[in-house]
Amino acid sequence: MTTSETTNTTSNVPKSTLKNGGVKMPRIPAKNKKHFKSVIDLGNHWVKAYIEGYELLREPSWYARCLSNTSNKLPGHVRYVDGVRSDLVGQCWLVGNQAVRSGSSDLMRLVEDYTGKSSLWLEYFLGTLAHLPQVNSEMNLDVTVTCNDVKRHSGIITKNEGTHKVELCGVPCNVTISVKAILPEGFAALKSQKLGGSVTICDIGGGNTSISRFFNSEPVGEVAVKDFGAEYLIEKIVCNSDLKSLIKQAPDKDVINRSIEVGVKFKKSETGDKIPFLAYGDSVMNFYKVYEVELQDFINCRLREVIKQLEQYKLSGDQILIIGGGSKLPLLNAALKKKGFLISDNGAFDNLTGLISEVV
């Protein structure tokens, strides 16, 4: 044996809503409840949603057309029967983990299609509702949307307003959608953190990185959006030859993503030294050195100019808040803290929780 103690150095990150073997009973509203306030954050890697009366939802942003033999009882399964989106009538799809397991050739993740945040908004929203522990026969939803590019997406998203007759996880339901507001992600995080004065928010997401500036909660200037995010890092890790040699097979992006969320642990060797350990999936294979090399490349090739810009804003008096899934990347979050930046304790849900208090 080479280890005697393990210390986890990362914050807990919310996992998928559905947990195998979980014993906690989900929070659900009355079965006759018809009107719900809601907030949805459609992210490149994760869909996060609040539906009044339920626990928060967080599902991986996988989407797939259904195969003919796919069960309609699966979480995330939607069958569109009738409604304002006549182009979807008769179609079935899956959102979340079961989309991956379905074997569909149409499988995609939102990070692969930047326009999907609006063109597939309804499919993802209904697929997220299909993960609720209870689906009521009639659900009228007042929806507040947060996204990284309001100008690009808002016009298409609002076209989904109206009534949709669907089956969610096999349960017939009339879903009526009213879009109350579409707000930039930085504004939502600002509300969550309750920061005043001059604030710059950097959202390191899966597919892009954005910088938003505010003064007393009012936006200042345009949002700067960079076309890279944590997906760049994951892609580089996938292509790393040392990782391929270590696991003796082609690396899986989803496994790498989940492994990074679990985070780096430190194991004590027989000599008492602490060894950083980043497990590949559920194995005992340590790919920490691969991660360290590729993270440095991510910083040098992508984040360097962003960090320099944030340092300039800090010198001019701004508070710098780092949010998004990338804010939890092992080693990177510690490095950004050393620069005096604020790191959200709940980066995965910041764009959601800040708006919940506004709509409830």
C-alpha positions in Angstrom: 0.0 0.0 0.0 1.3 3.5 -0.9 -1.4 5.6 0.7 -2.8 6.0 4.1 -4.9 9.2 4.0 -6.8 11.2 1.4 -7.7 14.9 1.7 -10.2 16.5 -0.6 -9.2 20.1 -1.6 -12.2 21.1 -3.7 -15.6 22.5 -2.9 -18.6 20.3 -3.4 -20.1 20.7 -6.9 -23.7 19.8 -7.4 -24.1 16.6 -9.5 -26.9 15.5 -11.8 -30.4 15.8 -10.2 -30.9 12.1 -10.2 -28.7 10.1 -7.9 -28.4 6.3 -7.8 -29.2 5.0 -4.4 -30.2 8.4 -3.0 -32.6 8.3 0.0 -33.5 11.9 0.3 -37.1 12.5 -0.8 -37.5 15.2 -3.4 -39.5 18.4 -2.6 -42.6 18.5 -4.8 -45.7 20.8 -5.0 -49.4 19.9 -4.8 -50.6 17.8 -7.7 -53.3 20.4 -8.5 -50.9 23.3 -8.7 -51.0 24.9 -12.1 -49.0 28.1 -12.0 -45.2 28.1 -11.5 -42.5 30.7 -11.5 -39.2 29.4 -13.0 -35.7 30.3 -13.9 -33.5 28.5 -16.5 -29.8 28.8 -17.2 -29.0 26.9 -20.4 -25.3 26.3 -20.2 -22.9 24.6 -22.6 -22.2 21.8 -20.2 -25.1 21.9 -17.8 -28.7 22.9 -17.8 -29.7 24.5 -14.5 -33.3 25.3 -13.6 -35.6 26.4 -10.8 -39.3 25.4 -10.9 -41.3 26.7 -8.1 -42.0 24.1 -5.5 -39.2 21.7 -6.6 -35.6 21.2 -5.7 -33.1 22.9 -8.1 -32.4 20.9 -11.3 -29.0 20.4 -12.8 -28.6 18.1 -15.8 -25.8 17.6 -18.3 -26.7 19.4 -21.6 -26.9 16.3 -23.8 -29.6 16.2 -26.4 -30.6 13.4 -28.8 -33.5 12.4 -31.0 -35.1 9.3 -29.8 -34.7 5.9 -31.3 -37.9 3.9 -32.1 -37.3 1.5 -29.2 -36.6 4.2 -26.6 -38.8 4.0 -23.5 -41.0 7.0 -22.9 -40.6 6.5 -19.1 -37.0 7.6 -19.1 -36.0 10.8 -17.3 -35.6 13.6 -19.8 -37.9 12.0 -22.4 -40.3 14.4 -24.3 -42.9 13.6 -26.9 -44.4 16.6 -28.6 -48.1 16.1 -29.4 -49.4 19.5 -30.4 -48.9 23.2 -29.8 -47.5 26.4 -31.1 -44.3 24.6 -32.4 -46.0 22.7 -35.2 -42.6 21.8 -36.6 -42.1 19.5 -33.5 -45.4 17.6 -33.7 -44.8 13.8 -33.5 -41.1 14.2 -32.5 -39.5 12.6 -29.4 -36.2 13.5 -27.8 -34.1 13.0 -24.7 -32.2 15.5 -22.6 -29.6 14.6 -20.0 -27.7 11.4 -19.1 -30.2 9.1 -20.8 -29.6 10.9 -24.1 -26.0 9.5 -23.9 -27.1 6.0 -23.0 -29.7 5.9 -25.8 -27.1 5.2 -28.5 -28.7 7.8 -30.8 -26.6 9.0 -33.8 -28.0 12.5 -33.3 -26.4 12.9 -29.9 -25.0 16.3 -29.2 -24.0 18.5 -26.3 -24.9 22.2 -26.3 -21.2 23.2 -26.3 -21.1 21.9 -29.9 -23.7 24.3 -31.2 -23.6 28.0 -30.1 -26.9 28.8 -31.7 -28.5 25.9 -29.8 -29.1 28.1 -26.7 -32.0 29.6 -28.7 -32.8 27.2 -31.6 -33.1 24.3 -29.2 -34.3 26.2 -26.2 -37.7 24.7 -26.0 -36.4 21.1 -26.5 -34.0 21.6 -23.6 -36.5 23.4 -21.4 -39.1 20.6 -21.8 -36.5 18.0 -21.4 -35.5 19.5 -18.1 -39.1 19.5 -16.9 -39.1 15.8 -17.8 -36.6 15.3 -14.9 -39.0 16.6 -12.3 -40.0 14.0 -9.7 -43.7 14.9 -10.3 -45.2 16.2 -13.6 -48.6 17.9 -13.1 -51.2 17.6 -15.9 -51.2 21.4 -16.4 -48.2 23.6 -15.9 -48.3 27.3 -16.6 -44.8 28.7 -16.3 -43.6 32.3 -16.0 -40.0 31.8 -17.1 -37.0 34.1 -16.5 -34.1 33.2 -18.8 -30.4 34.0 -18.3 -28.0 33.6 -21.1 -24.6 34.9 -22.2 -25.7 36.7 -25.4 -29.2 38.3 -24.9 -29.2 40.1 -28.3 -28.4 36.9 -30.2 -30.9 34.6 -28.4 -33.8 36.6 -27.1 -35.9 36.9 -30.3 -35.8 33.2 -31.0 -36.4 32.1 -27.4 -39.6 34.3 -27.1 -41.1 32.5 -30.1 -41.7 29.5 -27.9 -44.3 31.3 -25.8 -47.7 29.6 -25.8 -49.1 26.2 -25.1 -47.4 22.9 -25.8 -49.3 19.6 -25.5 -46.5 17.1 -24.6 -45.7 13.9 -22.7 -43.0 14.4 -20.2 -41.4 11.1 -19.1 -44.6 9.5 -20.3 -46.9 11.8 -18.4 -49.4 13.8 -20.5 -49.1 17.5 -19.8 -50.2 20.9 -21.1 -47.2 23.3 -20.7 -47.9 27.0 -21.2 -44.8 29.2 -21.4 -44.6 32.9 -20.8 -41.1 34.4 -21.0 -41.0 37.2 -18.3 -37.4 38.3 -18.9 -34.2 37.4 -20.6 -31.2 38.7 -18.7 -27.4 38.5 -19.1 -25.6 35.9 -17.0 -23.4 38.4 -15.3 -26.4 40.3 -14.0 -27.8 37.2 -12.4 -24.5 36.4 -10.7 -24.3 40.0 -9.4 -27.7 39.5 -7.7 -26.6 36.2 -6.2 -23.4 37.7 -4.7 -25.1 41.0 -3.6 -22.1 43.0 -4.7 -22.3 46.8 -5.1 -20.1 49.5 -6.6 -17.8 48.7 -9.4 -17.8 45.0 -10.2 -16.4 43.0 -13.1 -17.7 39.4 -13.6 -15.8 36.8 -15.5 -17.8 33.7 -16.4 -15.6 30.8 -17.5 -18.2 28.5 -19.0 -17.9 25.3 -21.0 -17.9 26.8 -24.5 -17.1 30.5 -23.9 -15.7 33.0 -21.4 -17.4 36.3 -20.9 -16.6 39.6 -19.1 -19.3 41.9 -17.8 -18.9 45.2 -16.0 -21.4 46.8 -13.6 -21.8 49.8 -11.4 -24.4 49.6 -8.6 -26.0 46.7 -10.5 -26.2 48.7 -13.7 -24.4 47.3 -16.8 -21.5 49.3 -18.1 -20.6 48.8 -21.8 -21.0 45.7 -23.9 -20.4 42.1 -22.6 -17.1 40.8 -24.0 -17.5 37.2 -25.1 -14.5 35.0 -26.0 -15.2 31.9 -28.0 -13.4 29.4 -25.7 -14.1 27.9 -22.3 -13.3 24.8 -20.3 -14.2 22.6 -23.3 -10.8 23.7 -24.8 -9.1 22.2 -21.8 -11.1 19.0 -21.9 -10.4 18.6 -25.6 -6.6 19.0 -25.0 -6.7 16.4 -22.3 -8.6 13.9 -24.5 -5.8 14.3 -27.2 -2.9 13.9 -24.7 -0.8 10.9 -25.6 0.3 10.3 -22.0 -3.3 9.9 -20.9 -4.0 7.5 -23.8 -1.0 5.4 -22.7 -2.1 5.5 -19.1 -5.7 4.3 -19.6 -4.9 2.0 -22.6 -7.9 3.3 -24.6 -9.3 6.4 -26.1 -10.2 8.9 -23.3 -13.8 9.9 -22.8 -14.7 13.6 -22.6 -17.6 13.0 -20.2 -15.4 10.9 -17.9 -12.8 13.6 -17.9 -15.4 16.3 -17.2 -16.8 14.3 -14.2 -13.3 13.6 -12.9 -12.4 17.2 -12.9 -15.6 18.1 -11.0 -14.6 15.5 -8.3 -11.4 17.4 -8.0 -7.8 16.9 -6.9 -7.2 14.9 -3.7 -3.9 14.5 -1.8 -2.8 11.1 -0.8 0.0 10.4 1.7 2.7 8.1 0.6 4.5 5.7 2.9 7.2 8.4 3.3 4.6 10.9 4.4 4.8 13.0 1.3 1.5 14.3 -0.1 0.9 13.2 -3.7 -1.8 15.1 -5.8 -4.2 12.6 -7.2 -6.8 13.1 -9.9 -8.6 9.9 -10.6 -9.8 9.0 -14.1 -13.4 8.2 -13.6 -13.9 5.5 -10.9 -10.4 4.0 -11.5 -7.2 4.3 -9.5 -5.4 5.8 -12.4 -3.9 9.2 -11.6 -3.9 11.7 -14.5 -3.0 14.7 -12.4 0.3 15.4 -14.3 -1.6 15.4 -17.6 -4.2 17.8 -16.2 -1.5 20.1 -14.9 0.3 20.3 -18.2 -2.9 20.9 -20.2 -4.2 23.5 -17.7 -1.0 25.5 -18.1 -1.6 25.4 -21.9 -5.2 26.5 -21.3 -3.9 29.5 -19.3 -1.1 30.4 -21.7 -3.0 30.0 -24.9 -6.5 31.1 -23.9 -6.9 32.8 -20.5 -3.7 34.9 -20.3 -5.2 38.0 -22.0 -8.4 37.6 -20.1 -6.5 37.5 -16.8 -4.5 40.6 -17.7 -7.6 42.5 -18.5 -9.2 41.5 -15.2 -6.0 42.6 -13.4 -6.3 46.0 -15.1 -9.9 46.4 -14.0 -8.9 45.4 -10.4 -6.2 48.1 -10.4 -8.9 50.7 -11.4 -11.0 49.7 -8.4 -13.3 47.0 -9.6 -14.1 43.9 -7.5 -13.5 40.9 -9.7 -15.8 37.9 -9.4 -15.1 34.6 -11.2 -18.1 32.4 -11.8 -19.1 29.5 -14.0 -17.9 25.9 -14.1 -14.4 27.0 -14.9 -14.2 28.8 -11.6 -14.0 25.4 -9.9 -11.1 24.1 -12.1 -8.5 22.6 -9.7 -5.3 24.7 -9.5 -6.9 27.5 -11.6 -9.2 28.7 -8.8 -6.4 28.8 -6.3 -4.2 30.9 -8.7 -7.0 33.4 -9.3 -7.7 33.7 -5.6 -4.0 34.7 -5.1 -4.6 37.6 -7.5 -7.2 38.9 -5.2 -10.2 37.8 -7.3 -13.4 36.6 -5.7 -14.3 33.0 -6.5 -17.9 32.1 -6.1 -18.6 29.3 -3.6 -21.5 28.2 -5.8 -20.3 28.9 -9.4 -22.4 26.1 -10.8 -25.7 27.8 -9.6 -24.7 31.5 -9.4 -26.6 32.5 -12.6 -29.7 30.8 -11.2 -29.8 31.6 -7.5 -29.4 35.4 -8.0 -32.7 35.5 -10.0 -34.7 33.1 -7.8 -35.0 35.8 -5.1 -36.2 38.2 -7.9 -39.0 36.0 -9.2 -40.3 34.3 -6.0 
